Amino acid sequence: MTVTDLKTLRAPLLVLAMTVVAAAAAVFYTDNLLEQSRRDLARHEAQLREARTRLYRSGEEKEAISRYLGAYRQLQHAGFIGEEQRINWLDGLRLANERTELFGVDYQINAQRPYPYAAALDAGPIALNQSVMKLRFRLLHEEDLMRFFTALAATGAGVFLVDECTLKRIDTGAVSRVQPNLLAECDLSWITAKPAVVERKP
């Protein structure tokens, strides 16, 4: 191959080299676009799965709400869910005393604190609290004790547990049949539940 031939081929070779470089650049650019498209597709698919999951969960939540809303409102009305209803408790004591025809009830309510057995109930995000109420009241006989607590529960004043009771005989020296014979001292735990506030993601 002569020098003249090389000079003749220089222009086509230069064009070929430029074409190869341009093709390589195009392939590199296309690969980058393809990889970016794959990442965008994966991100959109993840967003779609998340949206479907939220939609499914919202359907489940709606079904659960419609299933349990009635019972939830009953518990609210009964004073179990929400803030303490101490006025209702005192009204319940008064009504129970009247219905059982006892001799009045003295009470003392301690400050609210966490319910000590909440972990055993596995209440989850629901905070269970208790307020201990100390009662002193007089009875004609032992059966009046259960009659009183049955009447107190029937008032719907709230949810309570009887922790302990002690009975002491009263020596009145009277012969009247309407005189109290026993002094009852009891500790009640009024239980309230406060659901945690759940923050929803937009």
Contact map, one row per residue, 1 for C-alpha under 8 A:
1110110000000000000000000000000000000000000000000000000000000000000000000000000000000000000000000000000000000000000000000000000000000000000000000000000000000000000000000000000000000000000000000000000000
1111110000000000000000000000000000000000000000000000000000000000000000000000000000000000000000000000000000000000000000000000000000000000000000000000000000000000000000000000000000000000000000000000000000
1111111000000000000000000000000000000000000000000000000000000000000000000000000000000000000000000000000000000000000000000000000000000000000000000000000000000000000000000000000000000000000000000000000000
0111111100000000000000000000000000000000000000000000000000000000000000000000000000000000000000000000000000000000000000000000000000000000000000000000000000000000000000000000000000000000000000000000000000
1111111110000000000000000000000000000000000000000000000000000000000000000000000000000000000000000000000000000000000000000000000000000000000000000000000000000000000000000000000000000000000000000000000000
1111111111000000000000000000000000000000000000000000000000000000000000000000000000000000000000000000000000000000000000000000000000000000000000000000000000000000000000000000000000000000000000000000000000
0011111111100000000000000000000000000000000000000000000000000000000000000000000000000000000000000000000000000000000000000000000000000000000000000000000000000000000000000000000000000000000000000000000000
0001111111100000000000000000000000000000000000000000000000000000000000000000000000000000000000000000000000000000000000000000000000000000000000000000000000000000000000000000000000000000000000000000000000
0000111111111000000000000000000000000000000000000000000000000000000000000000000000000000000000000000000000000000000000000000000000000000000000000000000000000000000000000000000000000000000000000000000000
0000011111111100000000000000000000000000000000000000000000000000000000000000000000000000000000000000000000000000000000000000000000000000000000000000000000000000000000000000000000000000000000000000000000
0000001111111110000000000000000000000000000000000000000000000000000000000000000000000000000000000000000000000000000000000000000000000000000000000000000000000000000000000000000000000000000000000000000000
0000000011111111000000000000000000000000000000000000000000000000000000000000000000000000000000000000000000000000000000000000000000000000000000000000000000000000000000000000000000000000000000000000000000
0000000011111111100000000000000000000000000000000000000000000000000000000000000000000000000000000000000000000000000000000000000000000000000000000000000000000000000000000000000000000000000000000000000000
0000000001111111110000000000000000000000000000000000000000000000000000000000000000000000000000000000000000000000000000000000000000000000000000000000000000000000000000000000000000000000000000000000000000
0000000000111111111000000000000000000000000000000000000000000000000000000000000000000000000000000000000000000000000000000000000000000000000000000000000000000000000000000000000000000000000000000000000000
0000000000011111111100000000000000000000000000000000000000000000000000000000000000000000000000000000000000000000000000000000000000000000000000000000000000000000000000000000000000000000000000000000000000
0000000000001111111110000000000000000000000000000000000000000000000000000000000000000000000000000000000000000000000000000000000000000000000000000000000000000000000000000000000000000000000000000000000000
0000000000000111111111000000000000000000000000000000000000000000000000000000000000000000000000000000000000000000000000000000000000000000000000000000000000000000000000000000000000000000000000000000000000
0000000000000011111111100000000000000000000000000000000000000000000000000000000000000000000000000000000000000000000000000000000000000000000000000000000000000000000000000000000000000000000000000000000000
0000000000000001111111110000000000000000000000000000000000000000000000000000000000000000000000000000000000000000000000000000000000000000000000000000000000000000000000000000000000000000000000000000000000
0000000000000000111111111000000000000000000000000000000000000000000000000000000000000000000000000000000000000000000000000000000000000000000000000000000000000000000000000000000000000000000000000000000000
0000000000000000011111111100000000000000000000000000000000000000000000000000000000000000000000000000000000000000000000000000000000000000000000000000000000000000000000000000000000000000000000000000000000
0000000000000000001111111110000000000000000000000000000000000000000000000000000000000000000000000000000000000000000000000000000000000000000000000000000000000000000000000000000000000000000000000000000000
0000000000000000000111111111000000000000000000000000000000000000000000000000000000000000000000000000000000000000000000000000000000000000000000000000000000000000000000000000000000000000000000000000000000
0000000000000000000011111111100000000000000000000000000000000000000000000000000000000000000000000000000000000000000000000000000000000000000000000000000000000000000000000000000000000000000000000000000000
0000000000000000000001111111110000000000000000000000000000000000000000000000000000000000000000000000000000000000000000000000000000000000000000000000000000000000000000000000000000000000000000000000000000
0000000000000000000000111111111000000000000000000000000000000000000000000000000000000000000000000000000000000000000000000000000000000000000000000000000000000000000000000000000000000000000000000000000000
0000000000000000000000011111111100000000000000000000000000000000000000000000000000000000000000000000000000000000000000000000000000000000000000000000000000000000000000000000000000000000000000000000000000
0000000000000000000000001111111110000000000000000000000000000000000000000000000000000000000000000000000000000000000000000000000000000000000000000000000000000000000000000000000000000000000000000000000000
0000000000000000000000000111111111000000000000000000000000000000000000000000000000000000000000000000000000000000000000000000000000000000000000000000000000000000000000000000000000000000000000000000000000
0000000000000000000000000011111111100000000000000000000000000000000000000000000000000000000000000000000000000000000000000000000000000000000000000000000000000000000000000000000000000000000000000000000000
0000000000000000000000000001111111110000000000000000000000000000000000000000000000000000000000000000000000000000000000000000000000000000000000000000000000000000000000000000000000000000000000000000000000
0000000000000000000000000000111111111000000000000000000000000000000000000000000000000000000000000000000000000000000000000000000000000000000000000000000000000000000000000000000000000000000000000000000000
0000000000000000000000000000011111111100000000000000000000000000000000000000000000000000000000000000000000000000000000000000000000000000000000000000000000000000000000000000000000000000000000000000000000
0000000000000000000000000000001111111110000000000000000000000000000000000000000000000000000000000000000000000000000000000000000000000000000000000000000000000000000000000000000000000000000000000000000000
0000000000000000000000000000000111111111000000000000000000000000000000000000000000000000000000000000000000000000000000000000000000000000000000000000000000000000000000000000000000000000000000000000000000
0000000000000000000000000000000011111111100000000000000000000000000000000000000000000000000000000000000000000000000000000000000000000000000000000000000000000000000000000000000000000000000000000000000000
0000000000000000000000000000000001111111110000000000000000000000000000000000000000000000000000000000000000000000000000000000000000000000000000000000000000000000000000000000000000000000000000000000000000
0000000000000000000000000000000000111111111000000000000000000000000000000000000000000000000000000000000000000000000000000000000000000000000000000000000000000000000000000000000000000000000000000000000000
0000000000000000000000000000000000011111111100000000000000000000000000000000000000000000000000000000000000000000000000000000000000000000000000000000000000000000000000000000000000000000000000000000000000
0000000000000000000000000000000000001111111110000000000000000000000000000000000000000000000000000000000000000000000000000000000000000000000000000000000000000000000000000000000000000000000000000000000000
0000000000000000000000000000000000000111111111000000000000000000000000000000000000000000000000000000000000000000000000000000000000000000000000000000000000000000000000000000000000000000000000000000000000
0000000000000000000000000000000000000011111111100000000000000000000000000000000000000000000000000000000000000000000000000000000000000000000000000000000000000000000000000000000000000000000000000000000000
0000000000000000000000000000000000000001111111110000000000000000000000000000000000000000000000000000000000000000000000000000000000000000000000000000000000000000000000000000000000000000000000000000000000
0000000000000000000000000000000000000000111111111000000000000000000000000000000000000000000000000000000000000000000000000000000000000000000000000000000000000000000000000000000000000000000000000000000000
0000000000000000000000000000000000000000011111111100000000000000000000000000000000000000000000000000000000000000000000000000000000000000000000000000000000000000000000000000000000000000000000000000000000
0000000000000000000000000000000000000000001111111110000000000000000000000000000000000000000000000000000000000000000000000000000000000000000000000000000000000000000000000000000000000000000000000000000000
0000000000000000000000000000000000000000000111111111000000000000000000000000000000000000000000000000000000000000000000000000000000000000000000000000000000000000000000000000000000000000000000000000000000
0000000000000000000000000000000000000000000011111111100000000000000000000000000000000000000000000000000000000000000000000000000000000000000000000000000000000000000000000000000000000000000000000000000000
0000000000000000000000000000000000000000000001111111110000000000000000000000000000000000000000000000000000000000000000000000000000000000000000000000000000000000000000000000000000000000000000000000000000
0000000000000000000000000000000000000000000000111111111000000000000000000000000000000000000000000000000000000000000000000000000000000000000000000000000000000000000000000000000000000000000000000000000000
0000000000000000000000000000000000000000000000011111111100000000000000000000000000000000000000000000000000000000000000000000000000000000000000000000000000000000000000000000000000000000000000000000000000
0000000000000000000000000000000000000000000000001111111110000000000000000000000000000000000000000000000000000000000000000000000000000000000000000000000000000000000000000000000000000000000000000000000000
0000000000000000000000000000000000000000000000000111111111000000000000000000000000000000000000000000000000000000000000000000000000000000000000000000000000000000000000000000000000000000000000000000000000
0000000000000000000000000000000000000000000000000011111111100000000000000000000000000000000000000000000000000000000000000000000000000000000000000000000000000000000000000000000000000000000000000000000000
0000000000000000000000000000000000000000000000000001111111110000000000000000000000000000000000000000000000000000000000000000000000000000000000000000000000000000000000000000000000000000000000000000000000
0000000000000000000000000000000000000000000000000000111111111000000000000000000000000000000000000000000000000000000000000000000000000000000000000000000000000000000000000000000000000000000000000000000000
0000000000000000000000000000000000000000000000000000011111111100000000000000000000000000000000000000000000000000000000000000000000000000000000000000000000000000000000000000000000000000000000000000000000
0000000000000000000000000000000000000000000000000000001111111110000000000000000000000000000000000000000000000000000000000000000000000000000000000000000000000000000000000000000000000000000000000000000000
0000000000000000000000000000000000000000000000000000000111111111000000000000000000000000000000000000000000000000000000000000000000000000000000000000000000000000000000000000000000000000000000000000000000
0000000000000000000000000000000000000000000000000000000011111111100000000000000000000000000000000000000000000000000000000000000000000000000000000000000000000000000000000000000000000000000000000000000000
0000000000000000000000000000000000000000000000000000000001111111110000000000000000000000000000000000000000000000000000000000000000000000000000000000000000000000000000000000000000000000000000000000000000
0000000000000000000000000000000000000000000000000000000000111111111000000000000000000000000000000000000000000000000000000000000000000000000000000000000000000000000000000000000000000000000000000000000000
0000000000000000000000000000000000000000000000000000000000011111111100000000000000000000000000000000000000000000000000000000000000000000000000000000000000000000000000000000000000000000000000000000000000
0000000000000000000000000000000000000000000000000000000000001111111110000000000000000000000000000000000000000000000000000000000000000000000000000000000000000000000000000000000000000000000000000000000000
0000000000000000000000000000000000000000000000000000000000000111111111000000000000000000000000000000000000000000000000000000000000000000000000000000000000000000000000000000000000000000000000000000000000
0000000000000000000000000000000000000000000000000000000000000011111111000000000000000000000000000000000000000000000000000000000000000000000000000000000000000000000000000000000000000000000000000000000000
0000000000000000000000000000000000000000000000000000000000000001111111110000000000000000000000000000000000000000000000000000000000000000000000000000000000000000000000000000000000000000000000000000000000
0000000000000000000000000000000000000000000000000000000000000000111111111000000000000000000000000000000000000000000000000000000000000000000000000000000000000000000000000000000000000000000000000000000000
0000000000000000000000000000000000000000000000000000000000000000011111111100000000000000000000000000000000000000000000000000000000000000000000000000000000000000000000000000000000000000000000000000000000
0000000000000000000000000000000000000000000000000000000000000000000111111110000000000000000000000000000000000000000000000000000000000000000000000000000000000000000000000000000000000000000000000000000000
0000000000000000000000000000000000000000000000000000000000000000000111111111000000000000000000000000000000000000000000000000000000000000000000000000000000000000000000000000000000000000000000000000000000
0000000000000000000000000000000000000000000000000000000000000000000011111111100000000000000000000000000000000000000000000000000000000000000000000000000000000000000000000000000000000000000000000000000000
0000000000000000000000000000000000000000000000000000000000000000000001111111110000000000000000000000000000000000000000000000000000000000000000000000000000000000000000000000000000000000000000000000000000
0000000000000000000000000000000000000000000000000000000000000000000000111111111110000000000000000000000000000000000000000000000000000000000000000000000000000000000000000000000000000000000000000000000000
0000000000000000000000000000000000000000000000000000000000000000000000011111111111000000000000000000000000000000000000000000000000000000000000000000000000000000000000000000000000000000000000000000000000
0000000000000000000000000000000000000000000000000000000000000000000000001111111100000000000000000000000000000000000000000000000000000000000000000000000000000000000000000000000000000000000000000000000000
0000000000000000000000000000000000000000000000000000000000000000000000000111111110000000000000000000000000000000000000000000000000000000000000000000000000011110000000000000000000000000000000000000000000
0000000000000000000000000000000000000000000000000000000000000000000000000011111111111000000000000000000000000000000000000000000000000000000000000000000000011110000000000000000000000000000000010000000000
0000000000000000000000000000000000000000000000000000000000000000000000000011111111000000000000000000000000000000000000000000000000000000000000000000000000000110000000000000000000000000000000111000000000
0000000000000000000000000000000000000000000000000000000000000000000000000011011111100000000000000000000000000000000000000000000000000000000000000000000000000000000000000000000000000000000000011110000000
0000000000000000000000000000000000000000000000000000000000000000000000000001001111110000000000000000000000000000000000000000000000000000000000000000000000000000000000000000000000000000000000011110000000
0000000000000000000000000000000000000000000000000000000000000000000000000000001011111000000000000000000000000000000000000000000000000000000000000000000000000000000000000000000000000000000000011100000000
0000000000000000000000000000000000000000000000000000000000000000000000000000001001111100000000000000000000000000000000000000000000000000000000000000000000000000000000000000000000000000000000010000000000
0000000000000000000000000000000000000000000000000000000000000000000000000000001000111111100000000000000000000000000000000000000000000000000000000000000000001100000000000000000000000000000000000000000000
0000000000000000000000000000000000000000000000000000000000000000000000000000000000011111110000000000000000000000000000000000000000000000000000000000000000000000000000000000000000000000000000000000000000
0000000000000000000000000000000000000000000000000000000000000000000000000000000000001111111000000000000000000000000000000000000000000000000000000000000000000000000000000000000000000000000000000000000000
0000000000000000000000000000000000000000000000000000000000000000000000000000000000001111111100000000000000000000000000000000000000000000000000000000000000001100000000000000000000000000000000000000000000
0000000000000000000000000000000000000000000000000000000000000000000000000000000000001111111110000000000000000000000000000000000000000000000000000000000000001100000000000000000000000000000000000000000000
0000000000000000000000000000000000000000000000000000000000000000000000000000000000000111111111000000000000000000000000000000000000000000000000000000000000000000000000000000000000000000000000000000000000
0000000000000000000000000000000000000000000000000000000000000000000000000000000000000011111111100000000000000000000000000000000000000000000000000000000000001000000000000000000000000000000000000000000000
0000000000000000000000000000000000000000000000000000000000000000000000000000000000000001111111110000000000000000000000000000000000000000000000000000000100111000000000000000000000000000000000000000000000
0000000000000000000000000000000000000000000000000000000000000000000000000000000000000000111111111000000010000000000000000000000000000000000000000000000100000000000000000000000000000000000000000000000000
0000000000000000000000000000000000000000000000000000000000000000000000000000000000000000011111111100000110000000000000000000000000000000000000000000000000000000000000000000000000000000000000000000000000
0000000000000000000000000000000000000000000000000000000000000000000000000000000000000000001111111110000000000000000000000000000000000000000000000000001100100000000000000000000000000000000000000000000000
0000000000000000000000000000000000000000000000000000000000000000000000000000000000000000000111111111000000000000000000000000000000000000000000000001101100100000000000000000000000000000000000000000000000
0000000000000000000000000000000000000000000000000000000000000000000000000000000000000000000011111111111110000000000000000000000000000000000000000001000000000000000000000000000000000000000000000000000000
0000000000000000000000000000000000000000000000000000000000000000000000000000000000000000000001111111110000000000000000000000000000000000000000000000000000000000000000000000000000000000000000000000000000
0000000000000000000000000000000000000000000000000000000000000000000000000000000000000000000000111111100000000000000000000000000000000000000000000000001000000000000000000000000000000000000000000000000000
0000000000000000000000000000000000000000000000000000000000000000000000000000000000000000000000011111110000000000000000000000000000000000000000010011001000000000000000000000000000000000000000000000000000
0000000000000000000000000000000000000000000000000000000000000000000000000000000000000000000000001111111000000000000000000000000000000000000000000000000000000000000000000000000000000000000000000000000000
0000000000000000000000000000000000000000000000000000000000000000000000000000000000000000000000001101111100000000000000000000000000000000111100000000000000000000000000000000000000000000000000000000000000
0000000000000000000000000000000000000000000000000000000000000000000000000000000000000000000000001000111110000000000000000000000000000000111000000000000000000000000000000000000000010000000000000000000000
0000000000000000000000000000000000000000000000000000000000000000000000000000000000000000000001001000011111000000000000000000000000000000110000000000000000000000000000000000000000000000000000000000000000
0000000000000000000000000000000000000000000000000000000000000000000000000000000000000000000011001000001111100000000000000000000000000011110000000000000000000000000000000000000000000000000000000000000000
0000000000000000000000000000000000000000000000000000000000000000000000000000000000000000000000000000000111110000000000000000000000000011100000000000000000000000000000000000000000000000000000000000000000
0000000000000000000000000000000000000000000000000000000000000000000000000000000000000000000000000000000011111000000000000000000000001111000000000000000000000000000000000000000000000000000000000000000000
0000000000000000000000000000000000000000000000000000000000000000000000000000000000000000000000000000000001111100000000000000000000001110000000000000000000000000000000000000000000000000000000000000000000
0000000000000000000000000000000000000000000000000000000000000000000000000000000000000000000000000000000000111110000000000000000000111100000000000000000000000000000000000000000000000000000000000000000000
0000000000000000000000000000000000000000000000000000000000000000000000000000000000000000000000000000000000011111000000000000000000111000000000000000000000000000000000000000000000000000000000000000000000
0000000000000000000000000000000000000000000000000000000000000000000000000000000000000000000000000000000000001111100000000000000000110000000000000000000000000000000000000000000000000000000000000000000000
0000000000000000000000000000000000000000000000000000000000000000000000000000000000000000000000000000000000000111110000000000000011110000000000000000000000000000000000000000000000000000000000000000000000
0000000000000000000000000000000000000000000000000000000000000000000000000000000000000000000000000000000000000011111000000000000011100000000000000000000000000000000000000000000000000000000000000000000000
0000000000000000000000000000000000000000000000000000000000000000000000000000000000000000000000000000000000000001111101000000001111000000000000000000000000000000000000000000000000000000000000000000000000
0000000000000000000000000000000000000000000000000000000000000000000000000000000000000000000000000000000000000000111111000000000111000000000000000000000000000000000000000000000000000000000000100000000000
0000000000000000000000000000000000000000000000000000000000000000000000000000000000000000000000000000000000000000011111100000000000000000000000000000000000000000000000000000000000000000000000000000000000
0000000000000000000000000000000000000000000000000000000000000000000000000000000000000000000000000000000000000000001111111000000000000000000000000000000000000000000000000000000000000000000000000000000000
0000000000000000000000000000000000000000000000000000000000000000000000000000000000000000000000000000000000000000011111111110001100000000000000000000000000000000000000000000000000000000000000000000000000
0000000000000000000000000000000000000000000000000000000000000000000000000000000000000000000000000000000000000000000111111110000000000000000000000000000000000000000000000000000000000000000000000000000000
0000000000000000000000000000000000000000000000000000000000000000000000000000000000000000000000000000000000000000000011111100000000000000000000000000000000000000000000000000000000000000000000000000000000
0000000000000000000000000000000000000000000000000000000000000000000000000000000000000000000000000000000000000000000011111110000000000000000000000000000000000000000000000000000000000000000000000000000000
0000000000000000000000000000000000000000000000000000000000000000000000000000000000000000000000000000000000000000000001111111000000000000000000000000000000000000000000000000000000000000000000000000000000
0000000000000000000000000000000000000000000000000000000000000000000000000000000000000000000000000000000000000000000001101111111100000000000000000000000000000000000000000000000000000000000000000000000000
0000000000000000000000000000000000000000000000000000000000000000000000000000000000000000000000000000000000000000000000000111111000000000000000000000000000000000000000000000000000000000000000000000000000
0000000000000000000000000000000000000000000000000000000000000000000000000000000000000000000000000000000000000000000000000011111000000000000000000000000000000000000000000000000000000000000000000011000000
0000000000000000000000000000000000000000000000000000000000000000000000000000000000000000000000000000000000000000000000000011111100000000000000000000000000000000000000000000000000000000000000001111000000
0000000000000000000000000000000000000000000000000000000000000000000000000000000000000000000000000000000000000000010001000011111110000000000000000000000000000000000000000000000000000000000000001111000000
0000000000000000000000000000000000000000000000000000000000000000000000000000000000000000000000000000000000000000011001000010011111000000000000000000000000000000000000000000000000000000000000111100000000
0000000000000000000000000000000000000000000000000000000000000000000000000000000000000000000000000000000000000001111000000000001111100000000000000000000000000000000000000000000000000000000000111000000000
0000000000000000000000000000000000000000000000000000000000000000000000000000000000000000000000000000000000000001111000000000000111110000000000000000000000000000000000000000000000000000000011110000000000
0000000000000000000000000000000000000000000000000000000000000000000000000000000000000000000000000000000000001111100000000000000011111000000000000000000000000000000000000000000000000000000011100000000000
0000000000000000000000000000000000000000000000000000000000000000000000000000000000000000000000000000000000001111000000000000000001111100000000000000000000000000000000000000000000000000001111000000000000
0000000000000000000000000000000000000000000000000000000000000000000000000000000000000000000000000000000000111100000000000000000000111110000000000000000000000000000000000000000000000000001111000000000000
0000000000000000000000000000000000000000000000000000000000000000000000000000000000000000000000000000000000111000000000000000000000011111000000000000000000000000000000000000000000000000111100000000000000
0000000000000000000000000000000000000000000000000000000000000000000000000000000000000000000000000000000011110000000000000000000000001111100000000000000000000000000000000000000000000001111100000000000000
0000000000000000000000000000000000000000000000000000000000000000000000000000000000000000000000000000000011100000000000000000000000000111110000000000000000000000000000000000000000000011110000000000000000
0000000000000000000000000000000000000000000000000000000000000000000000000000000000000000000000000000011111000000000000000000000000000011111000000000000000000000000000000000000000000011100000000000000000
0000000000000000000000000000000000000000000000000000000000000000000000000000000000000000000000000000011110000000000000000000000000000001111100000000000000000000000000000000000000011111000000000000000000
0000000000000000000000000000000000000000000000000000000000000000000000000000000000000000000000000000011000000000000000000000000000000000111111011000000000000000000000000000000000011111000000000000000000
0000000000000000000000000000000000000000000000000000000000000000000000000000000000000000000000000000010000000000000000000000000000000000011111010000000000000000000000000000000001111100000000000000000000
0000000000000000000000000000000000000000000000000000000000000000000000000000000000000000000000000000000000000000000000000000000000000000001111111000000000000000000000000000000000011100000000000000000000
0000000000000000000000000000000000000000000000000000000000000000000000000000000000000000000000000000000000000000000000000000000000000000001111111100000000000000000000000000000000000100000000000000000000
0000000000000000000000000000000000000000000000000000000000000000000000000000000000000000000000000000000000000000000000000000000000000000000011111110000000000000000000000000000000000000000000000000000000
0000000000000000000000000000000000000000000000000000000000000000000000000000000000000000000000000001000000000000000000000000000000000000001111111111000000000000000000000000000000000000000000000000000000
0000000000000000000000000000000000000000000000000000000000000000000000000000000000000000000000000000000000000000000000000000000000000000001011111111100000000000000000000000000000000001000000000000000000
0000000000000000000000000000000000000000000000000000000000000000000000000000000000000000000000000000000000000000000000000000000000000000000001111111110000000000000000000000000000000000000000000000000000
0000000000000000000000000000000000000000000000000000000000000000000000000000000000000000000000000001000000000000000000000000000000000000000000111111111000000000000000000000000000000000000000000000000000
0000000000000000000000000000000000000000000000000000000000000000000000000000000000000000000000011001000000000000000000000000000000000000000000011111111100000000000000000000000000000000000000000000000000
0000000000000000000000000000000000000000000000000000000000000000000000000000000000000000000000010000000000000000000000000000000000000000000000001111111110000000000000000000000000000000000000000000000000
0000000000000000000000000000000000000000000000000000000000000000000000000000000000000000000000000000000000000000000000000000000000000000000000000111111111000000000000000000000000000000000000000000000000
0000000000000000000000000000000000000000000000000000000000000000000000000000000000000000000000110011000000000000000000000000000000000000000000000011111111100000000000000000000000000000000000000000000000
0000000000000000000000000000000000000000000000000000000000000000000000000000000000000000000110110000000000000000000000000000000000000000000000000001111111111000000000000000000000000000000000000000000000
0000000000000000000000000000000000000000000000000000000000000000000000000000000000000000000000000000000000000000000000000000000000000000000000000000111111111111000000000000000000000000000000000000000000
0000000000000000000000000000000000000000000000000000000000000000000000000000000000000000000000000000000000000000000000000000000000000000000000000000011111110000000000000000000000000000000000000000000000
0000000000000000000000000000000000000000000000000000000000000000000000000000000000000000000100110000000000000000000000000000000000000000000000000000001111111000000000000000000000000000000000000000000000
0000000000000000000000000000000000000000000000000000000000000000000000000000011000000000000100000000000000000000000000000000000000000000000000000000000111111110000000000000000000000000000000000000000000
0000000000000000000000000000000000000000000000000000000000000000000000000000011000001001101100000000000000000000000000000000000000000000000000000000000110111110000000000000000000000000000000000000000000
0000000000000000000000000000000000000000000000000000000000000000000000000000011100001001100000000000000000000000000000000000000000000000000000000000000010011111000000000000000000000000000001100000000000
0000000000000000000000000000000000000000000000000000000000000000000000000000011100000000000000000000000000000000000000000000000000000000000000000000000010011111100000000000000000000000000001110000000000
0000000000000000000000000000000000000000000000000000000000000000000000000000000000000000000000000000000000000000000000000000000000000000000000000000000010000111110000000000000000000000000111100000000000
0000000000000000000000000000000000000000000000000000000000000000000000000000000000000000000000000000000000000000000000000000000000000000000000000000000000000011111000000000000000000000000111100000000000
0000000000000000000000000000000000000000000000000000000000000000000000000000000000000000000000000000000000000000000000000000000000000000000000000000000000000001111110000000000000000000011110000000000000
0000000000000000000000000000000000000000000000000000000000000000000000000000000000000000000000000000000000000000000000000000000000000000000000000000000000000000111110000000000000000000011110000000000000
0000000000000000000000000000000000000000000000000000000000000000000000000000000000000000000000000000000000000000000000000000000000000000000000000000000000000000011111000000000000000000011100000000000000
0000000000000000000000000000000000000000000000000000000000000000000000000000000000000000000000000000000000000000000000000000000000000000000000000000000000000000011111100000000000000001111000000000000000
0000000000000000000000000000000000000000000000000000000000000000000000000000000000000000000000000000000000000000000000000000000000000000000000000000000000000000000111110000000000000001110000000000000000
0000000000000000000000000000000000000000000000000000000000000000000000000000000000000000000000000000000000000000000000000000000000000000000000000000000000000000000011111000000000000111100000000000000000
0000000000000000000000000000000000000000000000000000000000000000000000000000000000000000000000000000000000000000000000000000000000000000000000000000000000000000000001111100000000000111000000000000000000
0000000000000000000000000000000000000000000000000000000000000000000000000000000000000000000000000000000000000000000000000000000000000000000000000000000000000000000000111110000000001110000000000000000000
0000000000000000000000000000000000000000000000000000000000000000000000000000000000000000000000000000000000000000000000000000000000000000000000000000000000000000000000011111000000011110000000000000000000
0000000000000000000000000000000000000000000000000000000000000000000000000000000000000000000000000000000000000000000000000000000000000000000000000000000000000000000000001111100000001000000000000000000000
0000000000000000000000000000000000000000000000000000000000000000000000000000000000000000000000000000000000000000000000000000000000000000000000000000000000000000000000000111110000101000000000000000000000
0000000000000000000000000000000000000000000000000000000000000000000000000000000000000000000000000000000000000000000000000000000000000000000000000000000000000000000000000011111000000000000000000000000000
0000000000000000000000000000000000000000000000000000000000000000000000000000000000000000000000000000000000000000000000000000000000000000000000000000000000000000000000000001111100100000000000000000000000
0000000000000000000000000000000000000000000000000000000000000000000000000000000000000000000000000000000000000000000000000000000000000000000000000000000000000000000000000000111110100000000000000000000000
0000000000000000000000000000000000000000000000000000000000000000000000000000000000000000000000000000000000000000000000000000000000000000000000000000000000000000000000000000011111100000000000000000000000
0000000000000000000000000000000000000000000000000000000000000000000000000000000000000000000000000000000000000000000000000000000000000000000000000000000000000000000000000000001111100000000000000000000000
0000000000000000000000000000000000000000000000000000000000000000000000000000000000000000000000000000000000000000000000000000000000000000000100000000000000000000000000000000000111110000000000000000000000
0000000000000000000000000000000000000000000000000000000000000000000000000000000000000000000000000000000000000000000000000000000000000000000100000000000000000000000000000001011111111000000000000000000000
0000000000000000000000000000000000000000000000000000000000000000000000000000000000000000000000000000001000000000000000000000000000000000011110000000000000000000000000000100000001111110000000000000000000
0000000000000000000000000000000000000000000000000000000000000000000000000000000000000000000000000000000000000000000000000000000000000000011110000000000000000000000000001111000000111110000000000000000000
0000000000000000000000000000000000000000000000000000000000000000000000000000000000000000000000000000000000000000000000000000000000000000011111000000000000000000000000111100000000011111000000000000000000
0000000000000000000000000000000000000000000000000000000000000000000000000000000000000000000000000000000000000000000000000000000000000001111000000000000000000000000000111100000000011111100000000000000000
0000000000000000000000000000000000000000000000000000000000000000000000000000000000000000000000000000000000000000000000000000000000000011111000001000000000000000000011110000000000000111110000000000000000
0000000000000000000000000000000000000000000000000000000000000000000000000000000000000000000000000000000000000000000000000000000000000111100000000000000000000000000011100000000000000011111000000000000000
0000000000000000000000000000000000000000000000000000000000000000000000000000000000000000000000000000000000000000000000000000000000000111000000000000000000000000011111000000000000000001111100000000000000
0000000000000000000000000000000000000000000000000000000000000000000000000000000000000000000000000000000000000000000000000000000000011110000000000000000000000000011110000000000000000000111110000000000000
0000000000000000000000000000000000000000000000000000000000000000000000000000000000000000000000000000000000000000000000000000000000011110000000000000000000000001111100000000000000000000011111000000000000
0000000000000000000000000000000000000000000000000000000000000000000000000000000000000000000000000000000000000000000000000000000001111000000000000000000000000001111000000000000000000000001111100000000000
0000000000000000000000000000000000000000000000000000000000000000000000000000000000000000000000000000000000000000000000000000000001111000000000000000000000000111100000000000000000000000000111110000000000
0000000000000000000000000000000000000000000000000000000000000000000000000000000100000000000000000000000000000000001000000000000111100000000000000000000000000111100000000000000000000000000011111000000000
0000000000000000000000000000000000000000000000000000000000000000000000000000001111110000000000000000000000000000000000000000000111000000000000000000000000000010000000000000000000000000000001111100000000
0000000000000000000000000000000000000000000000000000000000000000000000000000000111100000000000000000000000000000000000000000011110000000000000000000000000000000000000000000000000000000000000111110000000
0000000000000000000000000000000000000000000000000000000000000000000000000000000011100000000000000000000000000000000000000000011100000000000000000000000000000000000000000000000000000000000000011111000000
0000000000000000000000000000000000000000000000000000000000000000000000000000000011000000000000000000000000000000000000000000111000000000000000000000000000000000000000000000000000000000000000001111100000
0000000000000000000000000000000000000000000000000000000000000000000000000000000000000000000000000000000000000000000000000000111000000000000000000000000000000000000000000000000000000000000000000111110000
0000000000000000000000000000000000000000000000000000000000000000000000000000000000000000000000000000000000000000000000000000000000000000000000000000000000000000000000000000000000000000000000000011111000
0000000000000000000000000000000000000000000000000000000000000000000000000000000000000000000000000000000000000000000000000000000000000000000000000000000000000000000000000000000000000000000000000001111100
0000000000000000000000000000000000000000000000000000000000000000000000000000000000000000000000000000000000000000000000000000000000000000000000000000000000000000000000000000000000000000000000000000111110
0000000000000000000000000000000000000000000000000000000000000000000000000000000000000000000000000000000000000000000000000000000000000000000000000000000000000000000000000000000000000000000000000000011111
0000000000000000000000000000000000000000000000000000000000000000000000000000000000000000000000000000000000000000000000000000000000000000000000000000000000000000000000000000000000000000000000000000001111
0000000000000000000000000000000000000000000000000000000000000000000000000000000000000000000000000000000000000000000000000000000000000000000000000000000000000000000000000000000000000000000000000000000111
